[in-house]
Amino acid sequence: MAIYATAIPQVEPPLVGVHVLWNGPGPWVYSPTGWTVQRRLQERRAELDCLSLSPSDLQLLRSRHVFASRFGVFTDRLGECPKPLVAIPSPTVTAAIAVGVPLATAAIVVPSPCEIVTLELHAPQPFVRVQAQAKSSMAVALRDGKAVAGGREFVGTGVHDLAAEGIDTVIVVARGLTGLMVCLRRAGGIEEGWDTAPVVARLQLPIRPLMPLADAAAELAEARSRLLPGEDIDAGEFAHLADLIRGVVEAAGLRRPIDLTLLLKSDAEMDAEEMAALDPLRAVLPHPTWRRPLGFS
C-alpha cells in the first residue's frame, strides 16, 4: 500500500528543521492503525546492481528489436530525436538566407533519426541510473505511462540518475549509441536497519474510536499538544470536525471510507445534503496548523 510523503527543510528560525508531511492512500487518507515515524542517520550510499549491454548485446537488440535481461525487457526502434521547444533553423539554411540565396536553392539538411531503447522493468523501482556511451543521449523514467524523472540531454557519455517512486519503464533516446549500462538499487541495501531505528513519534487522528481518549475535551487537548509554539485551533471548529470524522471512522469498519457518503442536515425537517465521507478531512489537510493536530505532519 503506497503513501505519499514530503520533507521540507527550513533554515530560518524559530522553526529550524525538516518538516515532514504525509497522506495515506486515496481510498482511506487516514490510517486505522496510525503512523509510526522513525529517524536514523544516513551512514552509507545505496549499493547499486548494474547491468551492461555489451556490443554483441546491442547488436542482438538491434537485429531482433527485443532483448530479455534480469532487470526487464529491452526493446529498440528508430524514431525522432528530441526537439527544442523553439524551432531553430538549420545552420545551412540560415547561412543561405544571410547571403541572399533563395530558400529553394539552399541545401536542406535532414537530421538522422535517433535510436530509442525502452526498458520495461520487472518490478517498480525508486531509482534507476542509466549510463549511455553515445554522441548524445537523453533518458526519461515513466510510471503508469507518465514521465516522472529525467529529460536532460547529455553530449558524449551521459550519466542519467532517475529518482521517483514506482518507476516501471525507462526510455533512452540516443545518437550514435555504442554502450549502455543500467543500475538499480541492490535489494535490501538501503532499507535494512529500520528495525532498530528510534521512533520519533506515533500519531493517530485524535478521536475516541482510534485513541484511548475519555471525552471531547481529551480529544481537543491531544490535538493542541501537537501544535507548534504560537499556533492554536478553535475549540468549536475542532469539535465539529471531530464529530464528522468520528462518524466516518465508526461507520467504515473494514470498508473503505471513500465508498461512504455523509448525509448532513442542520434541521430535522430539512433534506439531507450529501458529501463524500472523506471531504471534511481532505478540506483541512492543506493547512499546516490542522495537519499537525490531526497527525499528518
C-alpha positions in Angstrom: 0.0 0.0 0.0 1.5 3.3 -1.1 1.5 6.5 0.9 2.8 9.9 -0.2 5.2 11.9 2.0 7.1 15.2 1.6 10.0 16.6 3.6 10.5 20.4 3.6 13.7 21.9 5.2 13.5 25.2 6.9 16.7 27.1 7.9 15.2 30.3 9.3 14.3 30.5 13.0 12.3 29.8 15.0 11.1 26.6 13.3 14.5 25.3 12.1 14.4 21.7 11.0 12.9 19.3 8.4 9.1 19.4 8.3 7.6 16.0 7.2 4.1 15.7 6.0 2.2 12.7 4.5 -1.2 11.4 3.3 -2.5 7.9 3.3 -3.8 6.2 0.1 -6.7 8.0 -1.5 -9.4 5.5 -0.6 -8.5 5.9 3.2 -6.5 9.1 3.7 -6.1 8.3 7.4 -4.6 5.1 8.8 -6.8 2.8 11.0 -3.7 1.8 13.0 -1.9 5.2 13.0 1.5 6.3 11.8 4.9 5.4 13.3 7.6 7.9 12.4 11.3 6.7 12.6 14.5 8.6 12.0 18.1 7.4 11.5 21.4 8.8 10.3 22.2 8.1 6.6 25.6 6.4 7.0 26.1 4.9 3.6 25.2 5.3 -0.1 22.8 2.8 -1.6 24.6 -0.1 -3.2 23.9 -0.4 -6.9 23.3 -3.5 -9.0 24.4 -2.8 -12.6 23.7 -4.5 -15.9 25.8 -3.6 -19.0 24.8 -4.3 -22.6 27.9 -5.4 -24.5 28.5 -4.5 -28.2 27.2 -8.0 -29.0 24.1 -7.5 -26.8 23.4 -4.2 -28.6 23.8 -5.9 -32.0 21.4 -8.6 -30.9 18.9 -6.0 -29.6 19.1 -4.0 -32.9 18.6 -7.1 -35.1 15.8 -8.7 -33.1 14.4 -5.4 -31.5 13.9 -7.2 -28.2 16.3 -8.4 -25.6 15.4 -10.1 -22.3 17.5 -9.3 -19.2 17.3 -9.9 -15.5 16.1 -6.3 -15.0 13.4 -6.4 -17.6 12.8 -6.5 -21.3 14.7 -4.1 -23.7 13.2 -3.0 -27.0 14.7 -1.0 -29.7 13.5 1.2 -32.6 14.4 4.3 -34.6 12.4 7.5 -34.1 12.6 11.3 -33.9 15.3 13.0 -31.9 14.4 15.4 -29.1 13.4 18.8 -30.5 13.8 22.2 -28.7 10.6 23.9 -27.6 11.5 26.9 -30.0 12.3 25.9 -33.6 15.9 26.7 -34.6 16.6 26.9 -38.4 19.3 24.6 -39.8 22.7 26.4 -39.9 22.9 25.7 -43.6 19.5 27.3 -44.3 20.4 30.3 -42.0 23.6 30.9 -43.9 21.9 30.7 -47.2 19.3 33.3 -46.2 22.0 35.6 -44.8 23.8 35.8 -48.2 20.5 36.2 -50.1 20.3 32.8 -51.7 16.7 31.8 -52.5 15.5 29.2 -50.0 14.5 26.9 -52.8 18.2 26.6 -53.9 19.6 26.3 -50.3 20.8 22.9 -49.1 18.4 21.4 -46.6 20.0 19.1 -44.0 17.7 16.3 -42.9 18.7 15.1 -39.4 19.3 11.3 -38.9 16.8 9.5 -36.6 17.7 8.7 -33.1 17.8 5.2 -31.5 15.1 4.7 -28.9 15.8 2.0 -26.3 13.0 1.1 -23.9 13.4 -1.0 -20.7 10.2 -2.3 -19.2 11.3 -3.3 -15.6 10.2 -6.5 -14.0 9.4 -4.6 -10.7 8.9 -0.9 -10.0 12.0 0.9 -8.7 12.6 4.1 -6.7 15.9 4.8 -8.5 17.5 4.0 -11.9 20.9 5.1 -13.2 21.5 5.0 -16.9 25.0 5.4 -18.4 24.9 5.9 -22.2 28.1 6.0 -24.3 26.8 8.0 -27.3 27.2 11.2 -29.2 24.2 12.5 -27.2 21.6 10.9 -25.0 18.5 11.6 -23.0 16.7 9.3 -20.5 13.2 9.5 -19.1 11.6 7.4 -16.3 7.9 6.6 -16.6 5.3 5.4 -14.1 2.0 4.2 -15.5 2.8 5.8 -18.8 3.7 9.3 -17.4 7.1 10.9 -17.1 8.3 11.2 -13.5 12.0 11.9 -13.9 14.7 12.8 -16.4 14.6 14.7 -19.6 18.0 16.3 -19.7 20.2 15.7 -22.8 23.9 15.0 -22.4 26.6 15.3 -25.1 29.1 12.4 -25.1 28.9 9.8 -22.3 25.9 10.7 -20.1 25.0 9.5 -16.6 21.3 9.9 -16.0 20.1 9.5 -12.4 16.4 8.9 -12.4 14.7 9.1 -8.9 10.9 8.7 -8.4 8.7 6.2 -6.6 7.3 3.4 -8.8 9.5 3.7 -11.9 8.3 0.9 -14.2 9.8 2.0 -17.6 12.9 3.8 -18.7 13.3 5.3 -22.2 16.7 6.2 -23.6 16.9 8.3 -26.8 20.4 8.5 -28.2 22.5 9.4 -31.3 25.5 7.1 -32.0 24.9 4.7 -29.1 27.9 2.4 -28.5 27.3 1.2 -24.9 24.6 1.2 -22.3 24.6 0.4 -18.6 21.6 0.4 -16.3 21.9 0.3 -12.5 19.2 -0.4 -9.8 19.4 -0.2 -6.0 20.5 -3.5 -4.7 17.7 -5.3 -2.9 17.9 -4.9 0.9 20.8 -2.5 0.8 19.4 0.9 1.8 16.2 -0.4 3.5 17.7 -2.6 6.1 18.3 -1.4 9.6 14.9 0.2 10.3 14.1 -2.4 13.0 16.5 -0.7 15.4 15.9 2.9 14.3 14.5 5.2 17.0 10.8 6.1 16.9 10.3 9.9 16.7 6.5 9.8 17.1 3.4 7.6 17.0 0.5 9.6 15.6 -3.2 9.0 15.0 -6.3 11.0 14.5 -7.2 12.4 17.9 -10.6 10.9 18.2 -12.1 8.4 20.6 -12.6 5.4 18.2 -8.9 5.4 17.3 -7.2 6.6 20.6 -8.0 5.9 24.3 -9.4 9.4 25.0 -12.0 9.9 27.6 -14.2 12.6 26.1 -14.3 15.6 23.7 -12.1 17.7 26.0 -9.4 15.0 25.9 -9.6 14.9 22.1 -9.1 18.7 21.9 -6.2 18.5 24.5 -4.4 15.8 22.5 -4.8 17.8 19.2 -3.5 21.0 20.8 -0.5 19.2 22.3 0.8 18.7 18.7 0.8 22.4 17.8 3.9 24.4 17.4 4.5 27.5 19.7 2.2 30.3 18.8 -0.4 28.1 17.0 -3.9 27.4 18.1 -7.1 25.8 16.7 -10.6 26.9 17.6 -12.4 24.5 20.0 -15.7 24.8 18.2 -14.3 24.1 14.8 -12.3 21.2 16.1 -15.4 19.7 17.8 -17.4 19.9 14.6 -14.7 18.3 12.5 -14.1 15.6 15.1 -17.8 14.7 15.1 -17.8 14.3 11.4 -14.6 12.2 11.3 -15.7 10.1 14.2 -18.9 9.2 12.4 -16.9 8.2 9.3 -14.4 6.0 11.2 -17.2 4.3 13.2 -19.2 3.6 10.0 -16.2 2.5 7.9 -15.1 -0.6 9.9 -13.3 -2.8 7.3 -14.9 -0.9 4.4 -13.0 1.9 2.5 -14.1 5.4 3.7 -14.1 6.6 0.1 -17.1 4.3 -0.5 -19.2 6.1 2.2 -21.4 9.2 2.0 -22.2 11.7 4.7 -25.8 12.9 4.9 -25.8 16.3 6.7 -28.7 18.4 7.9 -28.9 21.3 10.3 -32.6 20.7 10.9 -34.6 17.5 11.2 -37.2 18.8 8.7 -34.7 19.7 6.0 -33.5 17.4 3.2 -30.0 16.0 3.9 -27.1 17.3 1.9 -24.7 14.6 0.5 -21.0 14.8 0.9 -18.2 12.4 0.2 -17.2 10.9 3.6 -13.6 11.9 3.4 -14.2 15.5 2.2 -14.1 17.1 5.7 -10.7 15.6 6.3 -9.4 16.4 2.9 -10.5 20.0 3.3 -8.4 20.8 6.3 -5.2 18.9 5.5 -3.7 21.5 3.1 -3.4 23.8 6.2 -0.3 23.0 8.3 -2.0 24.2 11.5 -4.6 21.5 11.1 -2.3 18.8 9.6 -0.2 18.7 12.8 -3.1 18.2 15.3 -4.6 15.5 13.1 -1.4 13.6 13.0 -0.4 14.1 9.3 2.7 16.1 9.9 
